[in-house]
Amino acid sequence: MRLVKPSLEWKEQHEEYVAEWGSDRMVPSSMDLSGFDTYDEFLFALDLRAKGEIPWVPSSHYFLIDSQNQIVGMVDIRHELNEFLRTIGGHIGYGIRPSERNKGYATLLLQEALKKCRELQIEQVLITCDEDNIGSAKVIMNNGGLEEDIFITEEGLMKRRFWISVKEN
Ligand SMILES: CC(C)(COP(=O)(O)OP(=O)(O)OC[C@H]1O[C@@H](n2cnc3c(N)ncnc32)[C@H](O)[C@@H]1OP(=O)(O)O)[C@@H](O)C(=O)NCCC(=O)NCCS
């Protein structure tokens, strides 16, 4: 398994991946292709986002690729926290394609993303999930997440907030 950055060579696979989510909201939303007329437009917008163009904070975006060279998951790493990320979004967002869930891939993807956080010198990583997202909470706890509290959004959504320390000893 490896992480790779989005590029034109993944266009067809990326489109298939998005199609597999059907009407479900794709996570991370930065990797959703809807709203873009071409893949180049998507890559351009992602690059602006990665560079921290307002309103975004700087970020990194990766596909998780399996041994068959298939995209099985996607992850976003936000390098800094703004007000929204500190309460609701967290540093990392991830998703696994529906046909590849429950095989340990999200646990592995988060583990790899935490290595990237260490390289980025983010020592305390905040990860959140919806209160009813048992799978995601397990993924976070599998990676050493310690729950701080639950933040309730204006819409009444309950977000569990976990911290993972990736400080080198
Ligand atoms: C949540 C999600 C990322 C989990 O991915 P995954 O690859 O299936 O997770 P894993 O296989 O690593 O499973 C981790 C644990 O969660 C459990 N789990 C996974 N999905 C579950 C579910 N729907 N309900 C209950 N437990 C679940 C697994 O059994 C495993 O348990 P274990 O550690 O005790 O063995 C995936 O379901 C997904 O992409 N969902 C939509 C997007 C999303 O919610 N992203 C997270 C945003 S915070």
Ligand as a Chemical Component Dictionary entry (heavy atoms), coordinates in Angstrom:
data_LIG
# 
_chem_comp.id                   LIG 
_chem_comp.type                 NON-POLYMER 
_chem_comp.pdbx_formal_charge   0 
_chem_comp.three_letter_code    LIG 
# 
loop_
_chem_comp_atom.comp_id 
_chem_comp_atom.atom_id 
_chem_comp_atom.alt_atom_id 
_chem_comp_atom.type_symbol 
_chem_comp_atom.charge 
_chem_comp_atom.model_Cartn_x 
_chem_comp_atom.model_Cartn_y 
_chem_comp_atom.model_Cartn_z 
_chem_comp_atom.pdbx_ordinal 
LIG C1  C1  C 0 -15.335 5.291  8.362  1  
LIG C2  C2  C 0 -14.492 4.589  7.279  2  
LIG C3  C3  C 0 -13.367 5.518  6.875  3  
LIG C4  C4  C 0 -13.940 3.293  7.877  4  
LIG O1  O1  O 0 -13.112 2.681  6.896  5  
LIG P1  P1  P 0 -12.713 1.141  6.953  6  
LIG O2  O2  O 0 -11.608 0.923  5.996  7  
LIG O3  O3  O 0 -13.932 0.324  6.816  8  
LIG O4  O4  O 0 -12.174 1.015  8.465  9  
LIG P2  P2  P 0 -11.315 -0.191 9.044  10 
LIG O5  O5  O 0 -11.523 -1.394 8.166  11 
LIG O6  O6  O 0 -9.933  0.280  9.294  12 
LIG O7  O7  O 0 -12.094 -0.471 10.400 13 
LIG C5  C5  C 0 -11.695 0.024  11.651 14 
LIG C6  C6  C 0 -12.630 -0.562 12.718 15 
LIG O8  O8  O 0 -13.942 -0.004 12.563 16 
LIG C7  C7  C 0 -14.892 -1.032 12.420 17 
LIG N1  N1  N 0 -15.892 -0.535 11.507 18 
LIG C8  C8  C 0 -15.720 -0.149 10.239 19 
LIG N2  N2  N 0 -16.880 0.290  9.725  20 
LIG C9  C9  C 0 -17.790 0.181  10.709 21 
LIG C10 C10 C 0 -19.171 0.477  10.804 22 
LIG N3  N3  N 0 -19.861 0.996  9.766  23 
LIG N4  N4  N 0 -19.816 0.237  11.992 24 
LIG C11 C11 C 0 -19.136 -0.261 13.043 25 
LIG N5  N5  N 0 -17.810 -0.560 13.016 26 
LIG C12 C12 C 0 -17.161 -0.344 11.858 27 
LIG C13 C13 C 0 -14.125 -2.205 11.881 28 
LIG O9  O9  O 0 -14.778 -3.423 12.168 29 
LIG C14 C14 C 0 -12.807 -2.071 12.620 30 
LIG O10 O10 O 0 -12.995 -2.536 13.928 31 
LIG P3  P3  P 0 -11.746 -3.160 14.764 32 
LIG O11 O11 O 0 -10.694 -2.102 14.836 33 
LIG O12 O12 O 0 -12.369 -3.482 16.066 34 
LIG O13 O13 O 0 -11.318 -4.340 13.962 35 
LIG C15 C15 C 0 -15.356 4.236  6.027  36 
LIG O14 O14 O 0 -16.512 3.556  6.449  37 
LIG C16 C16 C 0 -15.768 5.446  5.199  38 
LIG O15 O15 O 0 -15.061 5.839  4.280  39 
LIG N6  N6  N 0 -16.920 6.034  5.538  40 
LIG C17 C17 C 0 -17.422 7.226  4.850  41 
LIG C18 C18 C 0 -16.551 8.434  5.073  42 
LIG C19 C19 C 0 -16.262 8.704  6.534  43 
LIG O16 O16 O 0 -17.112 8.526  7.408  44 
LIG N7  N7  N 0 -15.021 9.137  6.805  45 
LIG C20 C20 C 0 -14.579 9.481  8.127  46 
LIG C21 C21 C 0 -14.907 10.889 8.399  47 
LIG S1  S1  S 0 -14.545 11.289 10.092 48 
# 
loop_
_chem_comp_bond.comp_id 
_chem_comp_bond.atom_id_1 
_chem_comp_bond.atom_id_2 
_chem_comp_bond.value_order 
_chem_comp_bond.pdbx_ordinal 
LIG C1  C2  SING 1  
LIG C2  C3  SING 2  
LIG C2  C4  SING 3  
LIG C2  C15 SING 4  
LIG C4  O1  SING 5  
LIG O1  P1  SING 6  
LIG P1  O2  DOUB 7  
LIG P1  O3  SING 8  
LIG P1  O4  SING 9  
LIG O4  P2  SING 10 
LIG P2  O5  DOUB 11 
LIG P2  O6  SING 12 
LIG P2  O7  SING 13 
LIG O7  C5  SING 14 
LIG C5  C6  SING 15 
LIG C6  O8  SING 16 
LIG C6  C14 SING 17 
LIG O8  C7  SING 18 
LIG C7  N1  SING 19 
LIG C7  C13 SING 20 
LIG N1  C8  SING 21 
LIG N1  C12 SING 22 
LIG C8  N2  DOUB 23 
LIG N2  C9  SING 24 
LIG C9  C10 SING 25 
LIG C9  C12 DOUB 26 
LIG C10 N3  SING 27 
LIG C10 N4  DOUB 28 
LIG N4  C11 SING 29 
LIG C11 N5  DOUB 30 
LIG N5  C12 SING 31 
LIG C13 O9  SING 32 
LIG C13 C14 SING 33 
LIG C14 O10 SING 34 
LIG O10 P3  SING 35 
LIG P3  O11 DOUB 36 
LIG P3  O12 SING 37 
LIG P3  O13 SING 38 
LIG C15 O14 SING 39 
LIG C15 C16 SING 40 
LIG C16 O15 DOUB 41 
LIG C16 N6  SING 42 
LIG N6  C17 SING 43 
LIG C17 C18 SING 44 
LIG C18 C19 SING 45 
LIG C19 O16 DOUB 46 
LIG C19 N7  SING 47 
LIG N7  C20 SING 48 
LIG C20 C21 SING 49 
LIG C21 S1  SING 50 
# 
